[in-house]
């Protein structure tokens, strides 16, 4: 769950950029972030990971034109 400290401030996204239309708007709750990640150590040098993320946008973000988003990622790592 994510909230902003005050409704007088904007909602910010990476890299610290304000979302237009959110400053001074009602609603401190900005959304919820859910993540599922599975990792597998294949052998001494190789590892793999799968990640699924869902972000449910709060009302203040929806009123500014935002929406829910989903992300899927697959990662393969090699190390020595």
Residue pairs with C-beta under 8 A, 6 or more apart in sequence:
1 29
1 32
1 33
2 29
2 30
2 31
2 32
2 33
2 58
3 28
3 29
3 30
4 11
4 28
4 30
4 60
5 28
6 28
7 24
7 25
7 26
7 27
7 28
7 60
8 23
8 24
9 23
10 18
10 19
10 22
10 23
11 18
11 19
11 22
11 30
11 60
11 61
11 64
12 18
12 19
13 19
19 61
19 64
19 66
20 64
21 63
21 64
21 65
22 60
22 61
22 64
25 60
25 63
25 64
26 60
27 58
27 59
27 60
27 63
28 60
29 58
29 59
29 60
30 57
30 58
30 60
30 61
31 55
31 56
31 57
31 58
31 61
32 55
32 56
32 58
33 53
33 54
33 55
34 53
34 54
34 55
34 56
35 51
35 52
35 53
35 54
36 51
36 52
36 53
37 49
37 50
37 51
37 52
38 49
38 50
38 51
39 47
39 48
39 49
40 47
40 48
40 49
41 47
42 48
45 78
45 79
45 80
46 76
46 77
46 78
47 76
47 77
47 79
48 74
48 75
48 76
48 77
49 73
49 74
49 75
49 77
50 72
50 73
50 74
50 75
51 71
51 72
51 73
51 74
51 75
52 70
52 71
52 72
52 73
53 70
53 71
53 72
53 73
54 68
54 69
54 70
54 71
55 68
55 69
55 70
55 71
56 68
57 66
57 67
57 68
57 69
